[in-house]
């Protein structure tokens, strides 16, 4: 070895000694950290075990309570079914009692029909109607309903053309409007973005109320002329009937309705002054006047000329009436309450005299508590198209012969 060997050895020893000291401190630091981690893991394990035990205790306490709650739920469901059955039985008993004891207003007005003075106007008054068809059916019950959607405001009208070959749906929203929506078919109307599928038909004069009717390719509706009901002037108490061609979009005829002192026929639907209806026999109008402000009147119209062929004073009161429709020459008036409850047919009037009050059914509508702004009967489908607080509803009707006993 050379003379420099001892110096190199001393240098290496002096450099390695601090390095070994640093390694020792690092090992001690890592051991402390690992011990701390082990202690915290042990604490977490203890907490997890404690929480698991508490969860098991909570589960053991809740299981009996859940069983009791399930038993109580079943008991409540059974009780609700029992109450529903009793309510249905009570409604049937009330229906039976009311059919056995007809309402007094009908008797009172039956006497008036034979001797009342009547309103001066075109057409025969209070004469028995001669049926044009062999239609002899009456309502047995309102069987079921289907809520299709909600479209528009609380009052309006939706319908099909009972004489038309197409499946078009006509929607007239509001009580004073001039634009109707026309949908190609029912499926298009039920879509979420239905308005995009609809064509719009604008009429030259706004309609009044919800008494419009689509019949044979025409839109029939009542227009308030300048100075009509509520407007003052010479035509204060008159309304004008408009016959509008839906394809050509032109007015083909109009006529002042031959009744003086018009008032809303329905006590719960005060925006409508003339309610037009169609059945197997043709075109009808339901209205009321100040001469007898307690009861409804019925008129048979000529759909070609809008002339009034016959008129009747009916036994049906205006109070609490909300809508009406005609089937086989018989007027059916629907009544409700305010606030709205379950609607019911409580009065009928057969213009031909075939259906006597004793044989007329007075059914409730299916369970839905609302207010009908309009009802349109489709004789081809034997269904009612209803507008109920913005909801569009279809009611299916069950029929029987007028001569059959209830």
C-alpha positions as CSV (number, residue, x, y, z in Angstrom):
1,X,0.0,0.0,0.0
2,X,1.1,3.6,-0.7
3,X,1.5,6.3,1.9
4,X,-2.0,7.7,1.1
5,X,-3.9,4.5,2.1
6,X,-4.4,5.5,5.8
7,X,-5.8,8.9,4.8
8,X,-8.3,7.3,2.4
9,X,-9.5,4.9,5.1
10,X,-10.0,7.6,7.6
11,X,-12.0,9.7,5.1
12,X,-14.3,6.8,4.3
13,X,-14.9,6.0,8.0
14,X,-15.7,9.6,8.7
15,X,-18.2,9.7,5.8
16,X,-20.0,6.4,6.6
17,X,-20.6,7.1,10.3
18,X,-23.1,10.0,9.8
19,X,-24.9,7.9,7.1
20,X,-25.4,5.0,9.4
21,X,-26.8,7.4,12.0
22,X,-29.3,8.8,9.5
23,X,-30.5,5.3,8.5
24,X,-31.0,4.5,12.2
25,X,-33.2,7.6,12.7
26,X,-35.2,6.8,9.6
27,X,-35.9,3.3,10.7
28,X,-37.0,4.5,14.1
29,X,-39.3,7.1,12.4
30,X,-40.9,4.5,10.2
31,X,-41.4,2.2,13.2
32,X,-43.2,4.9,15.1
33,X,-45.5,5.7,12.1
34,X,-46.3,2.1,11.6
35,X,-47.2,1.7,15.3
36,X,-49.5,4.7,15.0
37,X,-51.2,3.3,12.0
38,X,-51.7,0.0,13.7
39,X,-53.2,1.7,16.7
40,X,-55.7,3.7,14.4
41,X,-56.6,0.6,12.5
42,X,-57.3,-1.2,15.7
43,X,-59.6,1.7,16.8
44,X,-61.4,1.6,13.4
45,X,-61.9,-2.1,13.8
46,X,-63.3,-1.6,17.3
47,X,-65.7,1.1,16.1
48,X,-66.8,-1.0,13.1
49,X,-67.5,-3.9,15.5
50,X,-69.5,-1.6,17.8
51,X,-71.5,-0.1,14.9
52,X,-72.2,-3.6,13.5
53,X,-73.5,-4.6,16.9
54,X,-75.7,-1.5,17.2
55,X,-77.0,-2.1,13.7
56,X,-77.9,-5.7,14.6
57,X,-79.7,-4.5,17.8
58,X,-81.6,-1.8,15.8
59,X,-82.6,-4.4,13.2
60,X,-83.8,-6.8,15.9
61,X,-85.9,-4.0,17.4
62,X,-87.3,-2.9,14.0
63,X,-88.3,-6.3,12.7
64,X,-91.2,-6.7,15.2
65,X,-92.3,-3.1,14.5
66,X,-92.3,-3.7,10.8
67,X,-94.4,-6.8,11.2
68,X,-96.9,-4.9,13.3
69,X,-97.0,-2.1,10.7
70,X,-97.6,-4.6,7.9
71,X,-100.4,-6.2,9.9
72,X,-101.9,-2.7,10.5
73,X,-101.6,-1.8,6.8
74,X,-103.4,-5.0,5.8
75,X,-106.1,-4.2,8.4
76,X,-106.5,-0.7,7.0
77,X,-106.7,-2.0,3.5
78,X,-109.3,-4.5,4.4
79,X,-111.3,-1.8,6.2
80,X,-111.0,0.6,3.2
81,X,-112.2,-2.2,0.9
82,X,-115.1,-2.8,3.3
83,X,-116.0,1.0,3.4
84,X,-115.7,1.2,-0.4
85,X,-118.1,-1.7,-0.7
86,X,-120.5,-0.1,1.7
87,X,-120.4,3.2,-0.2
88,X,-121.1,1.4,-3.4
89,X,-124.0,-0.4,-1.8
90,X,-125.3,2.9,-0.3
91,X,-125.1,4.6,-3.7
92,X,-127.0,1.8,-5.3
93,X,-129.6,2.0,-2.6
94,X,-129.9,5.8,-3.1
95,X,-130.2,5.3,-6.8
96,X,-133.0,2.8,-6.2
97,X,-134.8,5.1,-3.8
98,X,-134.5,8.1,-6.2
99,X,-135.9,6.0,-9.1
100,X,-138.8,5.0,-6.9
101,X,-139.3,8.6,-5.7
102,X,-138.8,11.0,-8.7
103,X,-137.6,14.5,-8.0
104,X,-140.3,17.1,-7.4
105,X,-139.1,19.6,-10.0
106,X,-139.8,17.1,-12.8
107,X,-143.4,16.7,-11.7
108,X,-143.8,20.5,-11.3
109,X,-142.6,21.2,-14.8
110,X,-144.5,18.3,-16.4
111,X,-147.6,20.2,-15.4
112,X,-146.2,23.4,-16.9
113,X,-145.3,21.6,-20.1
114,X,-148.9,20.9,-20.8
115,X,-150.1,24.4,-20.2
116,X,-147.2,26.8,-20.3
117,X,-147.3,29.9,-22.6
118,X,-143.9,29.2,-24.2
119,X,-141.4,31.6,-25.8
120,X,-142.4,33.2,-29.0
121,X,-140.1,31.9,-31.7
122,X,-139.8,29.9,-34.9
123,X,-141.0,26.3,-34.8
124,X,-143.7,24.3,-32.9
125,X,-143.5,24.3,-29.1
126,X,-144.1,21.5,-26.6
127,X,-145.4,19.0,-29.3
128,X,-144.4,15.4,-29.2
129,X,-141.3,14.8,-31.4
130,X,-141.7,12.4,-34.3
131,X,-138.5,10.3,-34.5
132,X,-136.7,10.3,-37.8
133,X,-134.8,7.0,-37.1
134,X,-135.6,3.8,-35.2
135,X,-133.2,4.7,-32.4
136,X,-134.9,3.6,-29.2
137,X,-132.0,3.4,-26.7
138,X,-131.4,5.1,-23.4
139,X,-128.5,5.1,-20.9
140,X,-128.3,2.3,-18.5
141,X,-125.1,3.3,-16.8
142,X,-121.9,5.3,-17.4
143,X,-119.6,2.2,-17.5
144,X,-116.0,3.4,-17.4
145,X,-113.7,6.4,-18.0
146,X,-110.3,7.0,-19.5
147,X,-108.3,10.1,-18.7
148,X,-106.3,10.8,-21.8
149,X,-104.3,13.9,-20.9
150,X,-104.4,17.5,-19.7
151,X,-104.5,20.2,-22.4
152,X,-105.5,23.8,-22.2
153,X,-107.4,25.7,-19.5
154,X,-110.1,24.6,-17.1
155,X,-112.9,25.2,-19.7
156,X,-113.0,23.9,-23.2
157,X,-114.3,21.3,-25.7
158,X,-112.9,18.3,-27.5
159,X,-114.7,16.0,-29.8
160,X,-114.9,14.0,-33.0
161,X,-117.1,14.6,-36.0
162,X,-119.8,11.9,-35.5
163,X,-120.7,12.2,-39.2
164,X,-117.2,12.4,-40.6
165,X,-115.2,9.5,-42.1
166,X,-111.9,10.5,-40.5
167,X,-110.6,10.1,-37.0
168,X,-109.7,13.8,-36.5
169,X,-109.8,15.2,-33.0
170,X,-111.1,18.8,-32.6
171,X,-110.0,20.8,-29.6
172,X,-111.5,24.2,-28.7
173,X,-109.8,25.7,-25.7
174,X,-111.4,28.4,-23.7
175,X,-114.8,30.1,-23.5
176,X,-113.9,33.1,-25.8
177,X,-111.5,32.1,-28.5
178,X,-111.2,32.0,-32.3
179,X,-108.7,29.2,-33.0
180,X,-109.4,25.5,-33.0
181,X,-106.8,22.7,-32.9
182,X,-107.2,19.8,-35.3
183,X,-105.3,16.6,-34.7
184,X,-105.0,13.9,-37.4
185,X,-105.9,11.1,-34.9
186,X,-106.4,10.4,-31.3
187,X,-102.8,9.0,-30.9
188,X,-101.4,12.3,-32.1
189,X,-103.4,14.2,-29.5
190,X,-102.1,12.1,-26.6
191,X,-98.4,12.8,-27.4
192,X,-96.4,14.9,-25.0
193,X,-95.8,17.7,-27.6
194,X,-99.3,17.3,-29.1
195,X,-99.6,21.0,-30.2
196,X,-96.9,20.5,-32.8
197,X,-98.9,17.8,-34.5
198,X,-102.0,19.9,-34.7
199,X,-103.2,22.2,-37.5
200,X,-105.0,25.4,-36.5
201,X,-108.3,26.6,-37.8
202,X,-109.2,30.2,-37.2
203,X,-112.9,31.2,-37.2
204,X,-113.9,34.8,-38.2
205,X,-115.8,35.5,-35.0
206,X,-114.9,34.2,-31.5
207,X,-117.2,31.6,-29.9
208,X,-119.0,32.1,-26.6
209,X,-118.8,29.4,-23.9
210,X,-118.2,25.7,-24.5
211,X,-121.4,24.9,-26.5
212,X,-119.7,24.4,-29.8
213,X,-120.3,21.3,-32.0
214,X,-118.5,19.6,-34.9
215,X,-121.1,17.9,-37.1
216,X,-120.9,16.8,-40.8
217,X,-117.7,18.7,-41.6
218,X,-119.0,21.9,-40.1
219,X,-118.3,23.8,-36.9
220,X,-121.5,25.1,-35.3
221,X,-121.0,27.7,-32.5
222,X,-122.7,30.6,-30.8
223,X,-121.3,34.1,-31.4
224,X,-122.1,37.1,-29.3
225,X,-123.0,39.9,-31.8
226,X,-122.2,43.5,-30.9
227,X,-124.7,44.2,-28.1
228,X,-125.3,40.5,-27.4
229,X,-125.7,39.1,-23.9
230,X,-123.8,41.2,-21.5
231,X,-122.9,43.8,-24.2
232,X,-125.9,46.1,-24.0
233,X,-127.8,47.5,-27.0
234,X,-130.7,46.2,-29.1
235,X,-129.2,42.7,-29.2
236,X,-128.7,42.5,-25.5
237,X,-130.6,39.1,-25.2
238,X,-129.7,37.4,-28.4
239,X,-127.0,35.1,-29.8
240,X,-126.1,34.3,-33.4
241,X,-125.5,30.8,-34.5
242,X,-122.6,30.3,-37.0
243,X,-122.1,27.4,-39.4
244,X,-118.5,27.3,-40.4
245,X,-117.1,25.0,-43.1
246,X,-114.0,23.4,-41.7
247,X,-112.4,22.4,-45.0
248,X,-113.1,25.6,-46.9
249,X,-112.7,27.8,-43.8
250,X,-115.7,29.9,-44.7
251,X,-119.0,30.9,-43.0
252,X,-121.7,29.2,-45.0
253,X,-124.7,30.3,-42.9
254,X,-125.7,32.2,-39.8
255,X,-128.9,32.8,-37.9
256,X,-130.1,34.7,-34.8
257,X,-131.3,32.1,-32.3
258,X,-135.1,32.7,-31.9
259,X,-135.2,33.0,-28.1
260,X,-135.5,36.2,-26.1
261,X,-133.8,36.9,-22.8
262,X,-131.2,34.2,-23.0
263,X,-129.5,33.2,-19.8
264,X,-126.8,30.5,-19.1
265,X,-128.7,27.1,-19.0
266,X,-126.3,25.6,-16.5
267,X,-126.0,27.0,-13.0
268,X,-122.4,25.8,-12.7
269,X,-121.2,26.7,-16.2
270,X,-122.1,30.3,-16.5
271,X,-120.1,31.2,-19.7
272,X,-122.3,29.0,-22.0
273,X,-125.6,30.5,-23.3
274,X,-126.4,27.9,-26.0
275,X,-125.1,24.3,-25.8
276,X,-125.3,22.5,-29.1
277,X,-125.6,18.7,-29.2
278,X,-125.9,16.0,-31.8
279,X,-127.3,12.5,-31.7
280,X,-128.8,9.9,-34.0
281,X,-131.6,12.3,-34.8
282,X,-129.5,15.3,-35.8
283,X,-128.8,18.7,-34.2
284,X,-130.2,20.1,-30.9
285,X,-129.7,23.2,-28.7
286,X,-130.0,23.4,-24.9
287,X,-130.7,26.9,-23.6
288,X,-132.7,28.9,-21.0
289,X,-134.5,32.2,-20.9
290,X,-135.6,34.7,-18.3
291,X,-139.3,33.7,-18.9
292,X,-138.6,30.6,-16.9
293,X,-135.2,31.1,-15.2
294,X,-135.5,27.9,-13.2
295,X,-135.6,25.2,-16.0
296,X,-133.9,24.3,-19.2
297,X,-135.3,24.5,-22.7
298,X,-134.6,22.2,-25.7
299,X,-134.8,23.0,-29.4
300,X,-134.4,20.8,-32.5
301,X,-132.4,22.5,-35.3
302,X,-132.1,22.0,-39.0
303,X,-128.4,21.5,-39.6
304,X,-128.7,22.8,-43.1
305,X,-130.5,26.1,-42.5
306,X,-130.1,26.5,-38.7
307,X,-133.9,27.0,-38.5
308,X,-135.5,26.0,-35.2
309,X,-138.0,23.1,-36.0
310,X,-139.4,22.5,-32.5
311,X,-138.9,23.7,-28.9
312,X,-139.7,22.2,-25.5
313,X,-139.9,23.4,-21.9
314,X,-138.2,20.6,-20.0
315,X,-138.6,19.4,-16.4
316,X,-134.9,19.8,-15.7
317,X,-133.8,22.5,-13.3
318,X,-130.9,24.9,-14.0
319,X,-129.7,24.9,-10.4
320,X,-126.5,22.9,-10.0
321,X,-126.6,21.7,-13.7
322,X,-123.1,21.7,-15.3
323,X,-123.6,20.0,-18.7
324,X,-126.0,18.0,-20.9
325,X,-126.2,15.8,-24.0
326,X,-128.8,14.2,-26.2
327,X,-129.2,10.5,-27.1
328,X,-132.0,9.2,-29.3
329,X,-134.0,12.3,-28.8
330,X,-133.7,12.3,-25.0
331,X,-132.0,15.1,-23.1
332,X,-129.7,14.0,-20.2
333,X,-128.7,16.7,-17.7
334,X,-125.6,16.3,-15.5
335,X,-125.6,17.8,-12.0
336,X,-122.8,18.5,-9.6
337,X,-122.0,20.7,-6.6
338,X,-119.7,23.6,-5.8
339,X,-117.0,22.8,-4.8
340,X,-117.1,20.0,-7.3
341,X,-117.9,16.4,-6.2
342,X,-119.1,13.3,-8.1
343,X,-121.3,14.2,-11.1
344,X,-124.6,12.4,-11.8
345,X,-127.4,12.4,-14.4
346,X,-130.4,13.6,-12.3
347,X,-132.9,14.6,-15.0
348,X,-133.9,13.4,-18.4
349,X,-136.5,14.6,-20.9
350,X,-137.6,12.5,-23.9
351,X,-138.9,14.8,-26.6
352,X,-140.8,11.9,-28.2
353,X,-142.5,10.9,-24.9
354,X,-141.3,7.2,-25.2
355,X,-139.1,7.2,-22.1
356,X,-141.1,7.9,-19.0
357,X,-139.5,9.3,-15.8
358,X,-140.1,6.0,-14.1
359,X,-138.0,4.1,-16.6
360,X,-135.2,6.6,-16.8
361,X,-131.9,5.6,-15.1
362,X,-130.1,8.3,-13.1
363,X,-126.5,6.9,-13.0
364,X,-123.5,8.4,-11.3
365,X,-120.3,9.1,-13.4
366,X,-117.3,6.9,-12.5
367,X,-115.4,8.1,-9.4
368,X,-113.8,11.4,-10.3
369,X,-114.4,14.6,-8.4
370,X,-114.3,17.4,-10.9
371,X,-116.5,19.7,-12.9
372,X,-117.5,19.1,-16.5
373,X,-117.1,22.2,-18.7
374,X,-118.6,20.3,-21.7
375,X,-119.9,16.8,-22.7
376,X,-120.1,15.7,-26.3
377,X,-121.9,12.4,-27.3
378,X,-120.6,10.5,-30.3
379,X,-123.5,8.3,-31.6
380,X,-121.2,6.2,-33.7
381,X,-119.0,5.2,-30.8
382,X,-121.6,5.5,-28.0
383,X,-119.0,7.5,-26.0
384,X,-118.9,10.9,-24.2
385,X,-116.0,13.2,-24.8
386,X,-115.7,15.3,-21.6
387,X,-113.6,18.3,-20.6
388,X,-113.0,18.2,-16.8
389,X,-111.0,21.1,-15.4
390,X,-108.4,20.9,-18.3
391,X,-108.4,17.0,-18.4
392,X,-109.8,15.3,-21.5
393,X,-111.8,12.2,-20.6
394,X,-113.7,9.5,-22.5
395,X,-116.7,7.9,-20.9
396,X,-118.1,4.6,-22.2
397,X,-121.9,4.2,-22.0
398,X,-124.0,1.1,-21.5
399,X,-127.4,1.3,-23.3
400,X,-130.8,-0.5,-23.0
401,X,-134.1,-0.2,-24.8
402,X,-136.3,2.7,-23.6
403,X,-139.2,0.2,-23.0
404,X,-137.2,-1.9,-20.6
405,X,-137.6,-1.5,-16.9
406,X,-134.7,-0.1,-14.9
